[in-house]
Amino acid sequence: MMRHLALLMALSYFYYLFADDMIILGDSPNDVNKSLQLLEMYCDKWCHEINSLKTEVIVFRKRGDVRANKICVYKGNVLDVVNDFNYLGTIFITRVLLP
């Protein structure tokens, strides 16, 4: 069991897991894609499924749009990039909003 937990923990620099909700954080799309590949291996081994239609990416950046080469992929599906995301009642947005 500990080996499997270690594989899950190796997914990224940071991950947050609560019930059936998960966040994977990375410093770059490459980091996130590596973590998504590890998650895919873990899910395949333990017969878990991730709904890629409900899986989204939020990119925190200073300005500008996300470049085409900054995409994240899970099982061959390009994940949607969103400007805001609600995780367990906490809203994440791509830019700081000042009053």
N, CA, C and O atoms as a GROMACS GRO file, in nm:
protein
  396
    1MET      N    1   0.082  -0.120   0.000
    1MET     CA    2   0.000   0.000   0.000
    1MET      C    3   0.087   0.126   0.000
    1MET      O    4   0.054   0.223  -0.069
    2MET      N    5   0.195   0.126   0.075
    2MET     CA    6   0.283   0.244   0.082
    2MET      C    7   0.346   0.274  -0.053
    2MET      O    8   0.365   0.390  -0.088
    3ARG      N    9   0.381   0.170  -0.131
    3ARG     CA   10   0.437   0.192  -0.264
    3ARG      C   11   0.339   0.268  -0.351
    3ARG      O   12   0.378   0.357  -0.427
    4HIS      N   13   0.212   0.234  -0.341
    4HIS     CA   14   0.110   0.298  -0.423
    4HIS      C   15   0.089   0.443  -0.379
    4HIS      O   16   0.066   0.531  -0.462
    5LEU      N   17   0.096   0.465  -0.249
    5LEU     CA   18   0.085   0.601  -0.199
    5LEU      C   19   0.205   0.684  -0.245
    5LEU      O   20   0.190   0.801  -0.279
    6ALA      N   21   0.323   0.623  -0.248
    6ALA     CA   22   0.444   0.693  -0.294
    6ALA      C   23   0.430   0.730  -0.441
    6ALA      O   24   0.472   0.839  -0.480
    7LEU      N   25   0.373   0.643  -0.522
    7LEU     CA   26   0.352   0.674  -0.664
    7LEU      C   27   0.256   0.791  -0.677
    7LEU      O   28   0.279   0.881  -0.758
    8LEU      N   29   0.149   0.790  -0.600
    8LEU     CA   30   0.053   0.899  -0.606
    8LEU      C   31   0.118   1.029  -0.560
    8LEU      O   32   0.092   1.135  -0.617
    9MET      N   33   0.201   1.023  -0.457
    9MET     CA   34   0.267   1.142  -0.407
    9MET      C   35   0.370   1.196  -0.505
    9MET      O   36   0.401   1.315  -0.503
   10ALA      N   37   0.424   1.110  -0.591
   10ALA     CA   38   0.523   1.153  -0.690
   10ALA      C   39   0.459   1.228  -0.806
   10ALA      O   40   0.530   1.274  -0.895
   11LEU      N   41   0.328   1.242  -0.806
   11LEU     CA   42   0.259   1.305  -0.916
   11LEU      C   43   0.309   1.446  -0.947
   11LEU      O   44   0.320   1.483  -1.064
   12SER      N   45   0.340   1.521  -0.847
   12SER     CA   46   0.376   1.660  -0.870
   12SER      C   47   0.444   1.716  -0.748
   12SER      O   48   0.459   1.648  -0.646
   13TYR      N   49   0.486   1.840  -0.758
   13TYR     CA   50   0.540   1.907  -0.642
   13TYR      C   51   0.434   1.915  -0.533
   13TYR      O   52   0.463   1.893  -0.416
   14PHE      N   53   0.313   1.945  -0.573
   14PHE     CA   54   0.202   1.956  -0.479
   14PHE      C   55   0.080   1.889  -0.540
   14PHE      O   56   0.055   1.898  -0.660
   15TYR      N   57   0.005   1.823  -0.456
   15TYR     CA   58  -0.125   1.775  -0.499
   15TYR      C   59  -0.218   1.784  -0.380
   15TYR      O   60  -0.175   1.771  -0.265
   16TYR      N   61  -0.343   1.804  -0.406
   16TYR     CA   62  -0.445   1.810  -0.302
   16TYR      C   63  -0.553   1.711  -0.340
   16TYR      O   64  -0.603   1.712  -0.453
   17LEU      N   65  -0.588   1.627  -0.246
   17LEU     CA   66  -0.685   1.522  -0.271
   17LEU      C   67  -0.790   1.524  -0.161
   17LEU      O   68  -0.757   1.519  -0.042
   18PHE      N   69  -0.916   1.531  -0.201
   18PHE     CA   70  -1.026   1.524  -0.106
   18PHE      C   71  -1.138   1.447  -0.173
   18PHE      O   72  -1.190   1.488  -0.277
   19ALA      N   73  -1.176   1.334  -0.112
   19ALA     CA   74  -1.279   1.247  -0.168
   19ALA      C   75  -1.245   1.214  -0.313
   19ALA      O   76  -1.143   1.150  -0.339
   20ASP      N   77  -1.326   1.258  -0.407
   20ASP     CA   78  -1.297   1.228  -0.548
   20ASP      C   79  -1.251   1.353  -0.624
   20ASP      O   80  -1.257   1.356  -0.747
   21ASP      N   81  -1.206   1.454  -0.552
   21ASP     CA   82  -1.155   1.576  -0.615
   21ASP      C   83  -1.004   1.584  -0.595
   21ASP      O   84  -0.953   1.552  -0.488
   22MET      N   85  -0.934   1.628  -0.698
   22MET     CA   86  -0.789   1.637  -0.690
   22MET      C   87  -0.740   1.760  -0.764
   22MET      O   88  -0.794   1.799  -0.867
   23ILE      N   89  -0.636   1.821  -0.709
   23ILE     CA   90  -0.565   1.930  -0.777
   23ILE      C   91  -0.420   1.887  -0.792
   23ILE      O   92  -0.359   1.836  -0.697
   24ILE      N   93  -0.364   1.906  -0.910
   24ILE     CA   94  -0.222   1.884  -0.933
   24ILE      C   95  -0.162   2.019  -0.970
   24ILE      O   96  -0.209   2.086  -1.062
   25LEU      N   97  -0.058   2.058  -0.898
   25LEU     CA   98   0.010   2.184  -0.925
   25LEU      C   99   0.149   2.157  -0.981
   25LEU      O  100   0.215   2.061  -0.941
   26GLY      N  101   0.192   2.240  -1.073
   26GLY     CA  102   0.326   2.229  -1.128
   26GLY      C  103   0.378   2.364  -1.169
   26GLY      O  104   0.302   2.460  -1.186
   27ASP      N  105   0.509   2.372  -1.185
   27ASP     CA  106   0.571   2.498  -1.226
   27ASP      C  107   0.560   2.524  -1.375
   27ASP      O  108   0.579   2.637  -1.420
   28SER      N  109   0.529   2.422  -1.451
   28SER     CA  110   0.521   2.436  -1.596
   28SER      C  111   0.424   2.333  -1.651
   28SER      O  112   0.391   2.235  -1.583
   29PRO      N  113   0.377   2.354  -1.774
   29PRO     CA  114   0.292   2.252  -1.837
   29PRO      C  115   0.362   2.117  -1.846
   29PRO      O  116   0.298   2.013  -1.836
   30ASN      N  117   0.493   2.119  -1.864
   30ASN     CA  118   0.569   1.995  -1.870
   30ASN      C  119   0.559   1.919  -1.738
   30ASN      O  120   0.539   1.797  -1.738
   31ASP      N  121   0.572   1.990  -1.625
   31ASP     CA  122   0.557   1.927  -1.494
   31ASP      C  123   0.418   1.866  -1.479
   31ASP      O  124   0.404   1.752  -1.433
   32VAL      N  125   0.316   1.941  -1.517
   32VAL     CA  126   0.178   1.893  -1.503
   32VAL      C  127   0.156   1.773  -1.594
   32VAL      O  128   0.092   1.676  -1.553
   33ASN      N  129   0.206   1.777  -1.717
   33ASN     CA  130   0.189   1.664  -1.808
   33ASN      C  131   0.259   1.539  -1.756
   33ASN      O  132   0.206   1.428  -1.771
   34LYS      N  133   0.376   1.554  -1.695
   34LYS     CA  134   0.443   1.438  -1.635
   34LYS      C  135   0.357   1.381  -1.522
   34LYS      O  136   0.344   1.259  -1.509
   35SER      N  137   0.301   1.468  -1.441
   35SER     CA  138   0.215   1.424  -1.332
   35SER      C  139   0.090   1.355  -1.386
   35SER      O  140   0.044   1.256  -1.329
   36LEU      N  141   0.034   1.408  -1.494
   36LEU     CA  142  -0.084   1.347  -1.554
   36LEU      C  143  -0.051   1.208  -1.609
   36LEU      O  144  -0.134   1.118  -1.604
   37GLN      N  145   0.069   1.190  -1.662
   37GLN     CA  146   0.111   1.058  -1.710
   37GLN      C  147   0.122   0.959  -1.594
   37GLN      O  148   0.080   0.844  -1.606
   38LEU      N  149   0.179   1.005  -1.480
   38LEU     CA  150   0.187   0.919  -1.362
   38LEU      C  151   0.048   0.886  -1.309
   38LEU      O  152   0.022   0.773  -1.268
   39LEU      N  153  -0.040   0.985  -1.309
   39LEU     CA  154  -0.178   0.962  -1.265
   39LEU      C  155  -0.245   0.859  -1.356
   39LEU      O  156  -0.316   0.771  -1.308
   40GLU      N  157  -0.222   0.870  -1.485
   40GLU     CA  158  -0.279   0.774  -1.580
   40GLU      C  159  -0.229   0.633  -1.550
   40GLU      O  160  -0.308   0.539  -1.551
   41MET      N  161  -0.099   0.617  -1.524
   41MET     CA  162  -0.044   0.486  -1.491
   41MET      C  163  -0.107   0.431  -1.362
   41MET      O  164  -0.143   0.314  -1.355
   42TYR      N  165  -0.119   0.517  -1.263
   42TYR     CA  166  -0.179   0.477  -1.136
   42TYR      C  167  -0.325   0.432  -1.156
   42TYR      O  168  -0.366   0.328  -1.105
   43CYS      N  169  -0.400   0.511  -1.230
   43CYS     CA  170  -0.542   0.479  -1.254
   43CYS      C  171  -0.557   0.352  -1.336
   43CYS      O  172  -0.648   0.272  -1.310
   44ASP      N  173  -0.471   0.332  -1.435
   44ASP     CA  174  -0.477   0.209  -1.515
   44ASP      C  175  -0.449   0.086  -1.428
   44ASP      O  176  -0.516  -0.016  -1.440
   45LYS      N  177  -0.350   0.099  -1.340
   45LYS     CA  178  -0.314  -0.013  -1.254
   45LYS      C  179  -0.426  -0.050  -1.158
   45LYS      O  180  -0.451  -0.168  -1.135
   46TRP      N  181  -0.495   0.049  -1.103
   46TRP     CA  182  -0.597   0.025  -1.001
   46TRP      C  183  -0.739   0.039  -1.054
   46TRP      O  184  -0.834   0.048  -0.976
   47CYS      N  185  -0.755   0.041  -1.187
   47CYS     CA  186  -0.886   0.045  -1.252
   47CYS      C  187  -0.971   0.165  -1.208
   47CYS      O  188  -1.092   0.154  -1.189
   48HIS      N  189  -0.905   0.279  -1.193
   48HIS     CA  190  -0.977   0.404  -1.165
   48HIS      C  191  -0.994   0.479  -1.296
   48HIS      O  192  -0.916   0.460  -1.390
   49GLU      N  193  -1.094   0.562  -1.303
   49GLU     CA  194  -1.116   0.643  -1.422
   49GLU      C  195  -1.121   0.789  -1.386
   49GLU      O  196  -1.180   0.827  -1.285
   50ILE      N  197  -1.059   0.871  -1.468
   50ILE     CA  198  -1.066   1.015  -1.456
   50ILE      C  199  -1.150   1.065  -1.573
   50ILE      O  200  -1.124   1.029  -1.688
   51ASN      N  201  -1.250   1.145  -1.545
   51ASN     CA  202  -1.335   1.199  -1.650
   51ASN      C  203  -1.265   1.322  -1.709
   51ASN      O  204  -1.268   1.430  -1.650
   52SER      N  205  -1.202   1.305  -1.824
   52SER     CA  206  -1.127   1.417  -1.884
   52SER      C  207  -1.220   1.529  -1.930
   52SER      O  208  -1.174   1.641  -1.951
   53LEU      N  209  -1.349   1.501  -1.946
   53LEU     CA  210  -1.444   1.607  -1.981
   53LEU      C  211  -1.469   1.701  -1.863
   53LEU      O  212  -1.506   1.817  -1.882
   54LYS      N  213  -1.448   1.650  -1.740
   54LYS     CA  214  -1.467   1.731  -1.620
   54LYS      C  215  -1.333   1.782  -1.565
   54LYS      O  216  -1.330   1.849  -1.462
   55THR      N  217  -1.224   1.751  -1.634
   55THR     CA  218  -1.090   1.789  -1.589
   55THR      C  219  -1.049   1.916  -1.660
   55THR      O  220  -1.055   1.925  -1.782
   56GLU      N  221  -1.006   2.014  -1.582
   56GLU     CA  222  -0.973   2.145  -1.639
   56GLU      C  223  -0.835   2.191  -1.592
   56GLU      O  224  -0.783   2.144  -1.491
   57VAL      N  225  -0.779   2.284  -1.667
   57VAL     CA  226  -0.648   2.341  -1.637
   57VAL      C  227  -0.666   2.491  -1.617
   57VAL      O  228  -0.737   2.556  -1.694
   58ILE      N  229  -0.602   2.543  -1.515
   58ILE     CA  230  -0.598   2.688  -1.497
   58ILE      C  231  -0.451   2.727  -1.493
   58ILE      O  232  -0.371   2.666  -1.422
   59VAL      N  233  -0.416   2.828  -1.570
   59VAL     CA  234  -0.276   2.873  -1.581
   59VAL      C  235  -0.267   3.011  -1.516
   59VAL      O  236  -0.335   3.105  -1.557
   60PHE      N  237  -0.183   3.020  -1.415
   60PHE     CA  238  -0.161   3.149  -1.350
   60PHE      C  239  -0.046   3.218  -1.421
   60PHE      O  240   0.065   3.165  -1.428
   61ARG      N  241  -0.072   3.338  -1.473
   61ARG     CA  242   0.028   3.408  -1.551
   61ARG      C  243   0.010   3.558  -1.530
   61ARG      O  244  -0.094   3.605  -1.485
   62LYS      N  245   0.114   3.633  -1.564
   62LYS     CA  246   0.108   3.778  -1.545
   62LYS      C  247   0.018   3.844  -1.648
   62LYS      O  248  -0.060   3.934  -1.615
   63ARG      N  249   0.028   3.801  -1.774
   63ARG     CA  250  -0.054   3.863  -1.878
   63ARG      C  251  -0.054   3.775  -2.003
   63ARG      O  252   0.027   3.683  -2.016
   64GLY      N  253  -0.146   3.805  -2.093
   64GLY     CA  254  -0.152   3.735  -2.221
   64GLY      C  255  -0.224   3.602  -2.214
   64GLY      O  256  -0.256   3.551  -2.107
   65ASP      N  257  -0.249   3.548  -2.331
   65ASP     CA  258  -0.318   3.420  -2.343
   65ASP      C  259  -0.219   3.304  -2.327
   65ASP      O  260  -0.097   3.323  -2.338
   66VAL      N  261  -0.272   3.188  -2.302
   66VAL     CA  262  -0.190   3.067  -2.294
   66VAL      C  263  -0.147   3.029  -2.434
   66VAL      O  264  -0.230   3.021  -2.525
   67ARG      N  265  -0.018   3.005  -2.453
   67ARG     CA  266   0.032   2.966  -2.585
   67ARG      C  267  -0.010   2.823  -2.618
   67ARG      O  268  -0.036   2.741  -2.530
   68ALA      N  269  -0.017   2.795  -2.746
   68ALA     CA  270  -0.063   2.663  -2.793
   68ALA      C  271   0.027   2.550  -2.742
   68ALA      O  272  -0.020   2.439  -2.722
   69ASN      N  273   0.156   2.580  -2.721
   69ASN     CA  274   0.246   2.474  -2.674
   69ASN      C  275   0.239   2.455  -2.523
   69ASN      O  276   0.313   2.373  -2.468
   70LYS      N  277   0.153   2.528  -2.456
   70LYS     CA  278   0.139   2.519  -2.310
   70LYS      C  279   0.014   2.440  -2.272
   70LYS      O  280  -0.053   2.474  -2.175
   71ILE      N  281  -0.017   2.338  -2.348
   71ILE     CA  282  -0.138   2.260  -2.323
   71ILE      C  283  -0.107   2.139  -2.235
   71ILE      O  284   0.007   2.094  -2.227
   72CYS      N  285  -0.209   2.089  -2.170
   72CYS     CA  286  -0.198   1.969  -2.088
   72CYS      C  287  -0.288   1.862  -2.146
   72CYS      O  288  -0.398   1.890  -2.194
   73VAL      N  289  -0.241   1.739  -2.142
   73VAL     CA  290  -0.310   1.627  -2.206
   73VAL      C  291  -0.324   1.512  -2.107
   73VAL      O  292  -0.231   1.480  -2.034
   74TYR      N  293  -0.443   1.450  -2.106
   74TYR     CA  294  -0.465   1.329  -2.027
   74TYR      C  295  -0.526   1.224  -2.118
   74TYR      O  296  -0.633   1.245  -2.176
   75LYS      N  297  -0.460   1.110  -2.130
   75LYS     CA  298  -0.503   1.000  -2.216
   75LYS      C  299  -0.535   1.045  -2.358
   75LYS      O  300  -0.633   1.001  -2.417
   76GLY      N  301  -0.453   1.133  -2.412
   76GLY     CA  302  -0.469   1.179  -2.549
   76GLY      C  303  -0.570   1.290  -2.566
   76GLY      O  304  -0.587   1.341  -2.677
   77ASN      N  305  -0.638   1.329  -2.460
   77ASN     CA  306  -0.737   1.437  -2.467
   77ASN      C  307  -0.675   1.568  -2.417
   77ASN      O  308  -0.621   1.573  -2.307
   78VAL      N  309  -0.684   1.671  -2.498
   78VAL     CA  310  -0.637   1.803  -2.456
   78VAL      C  311  -0.736   1.857  -2.354
   78VAL      O  312  -0.856   1.863  -2.379
   79LEU      N  313  -0.684   1.898  -2.238
   79LEU     CA  314  -0.770   1.946  -2.131
   79LEU      C  315  -0.805   2.093  -2.154
   79LEU      O  316  -0.722   2.171  -2.201
   80ASP      N  317  -0.928   2.129  -2.121
   80ASP     CA  318  -0.975   2.267  -2.136
   80ASP      C  319  -0.900   2.359  -2.041
   80ASP      O  320  -0.876   2.325  -1.926
   81VAL      N  321  -0.863   2.477  -2.092
   81VAL     CA  322  -0.801   2.580  -2.010
   81VAL      C  323  -0.911   2.678  -1.970
   81VAL      O  324  -0.983   2.729  -2.056
   82VAL      N  325  -0.923   2.705  -1.840
   82VAL     CA  326  -1.028   2.793  -1.789
   82VAL      C  327  -0.964   2.914  -1.720
   82VAL      O  328  -0.847   2.910  -1.683
   83ASN      N  329  -1.043   3.020  -1.702
   83ASN     CA  330  -0.994   3.140  -1.635
   83ASN      C  331  -1.024   3.141  -1.486
   83ASN      O  332  -0.963   3.218  -1.411
   84ASP      N  333  -1.118   3.057  -1.442
   84ASP     CA  334  -1.146   3.046  -1.299
   84ASP      C  335  -1.187   2.903  -1.270
   84ASP      O  336  -1.235   2.830  -1.358
   85PHE      N  337  -1.168   2.863  -1.144
   85PHE     CA  338  -1.193   2.725  -1.107
   85PHE      C  339  -1.235   2.721  -0.960
   85PHE      O  340  -1.173   2.787  -0.877
   86ASN      N  341  -1.338   2.646  -0.929
   86ASN     CA  342  -1.388   2.633  -0.793
   86ASN      C  343  -1.348   2.495  -0.741
   86ASN      O  344  -1.392   2.393  -0.793
   87TYR      N  345  -1.265   2.493  -0.637
   87TYR     CA  346  -1.224   2.367  -0.575
   87TYR      C  347  -1.268   2.368  -0.429
   87TYR      O  348  -1.212   2.441  -0.347
   88LEU      N  349  -1.369   2.289  -0.398
   88LEU     CA  350  -1.421   2.277  -0.262
   88LEU      C  351  -1.456   2.412  -0.202
   88LEU      O  352  -1.429   2.438  -0.084
   89GLY      N  353  -1.516   2.498  -0.284
   89GLY     CA  354  -1.560   2.629  -0.236
   89GLY      C  355  -1.457   2.739  -0.245
   89GLY      O  356  -1.488   2.856  -0.219
   90THR      N  357  -1.334   2.705  -0.282
   90THR     CA  358  -1.230   2.805  -0.300
   90THR      C  359  -1.219   2.837  -0.448
   90THR      O  360  -1.198   2.747  -0.529
   91ILE      N  361  -1.232   2.964  -0.484
   91ILE     CA  362  -1.228   3.003  -0.624
   91ILE      C  363  -1.087   3.049  -0.660
   91ILE      O  364  -1.032   3.140  -0.598
   92PHE      N  365  -1.031   2.986  -0.760
   92PHE     CA  366  -0.900   3.023  -0.813
   92PHE      C  367  -0.926   3.100  -0.942
   92PHE      O  368  -1.007   3.058  -1.024
   93ILE      N  369  -0.857   3.213  -0.960
   93ILE     CA  370  -0.869   3.290  -1.084
   93ILE      C  371  -0.730   3.316  -1.139
   93ILE      O  372  -0.631   3.316  -1.065
   94THR      N  373  -0.723   3.338  -1.271
   94THR     CA  374  -0.593   3.352  -1.335
   94THR      C  375  -0.522   3.482  -1.305
   94THR      O  376  -0.399   3.488  -1.312
   95ARG      N  377  -0.597   3.585  -1.272
   95ARG     CA  378  -0.537   3.716  -1.248
   95ARG      C  379  -0.590   3.774  -1.118
   95ARG      O  380  -0.699   3.739  -1.073
   96VAL      N  381  -0.511   3.862  -1.058
   96VAL     CA  382  -0.552   3.928  -0.936
   96VAL      C  383  -0.652   4.037  -0.970
   96VAL      O  384  -0.630   4.118  -1.059
   97LEU      N  385  -0.764   4.038  -0.898
   97LEU     CA  386  -0.865   4.142  -0.916
   97LEU      C  387  -0.855   4.241  -0.802
   97LEU      O  388  -0.872   4.205  -0.686
   98LEU      N  389  -0.826   4.365  -0.835
   98LEU     CA  390  -0.815   4.471  -0.733
   98LEU      C  391  -0.939   4.557  -0.736
   98LEU      O  392  -0.994   4.584  -0.843
   99PRO      N  393  -0.986   4.601  -0.616
   99PRO     CA  394  -1.108   4.684  -0.614
   99PRO      C  395  -1.085   4.822  -0.674
   99PRO      O  396  -1.178   4.903  -0.678
   0.00000   0.00000   0.00000
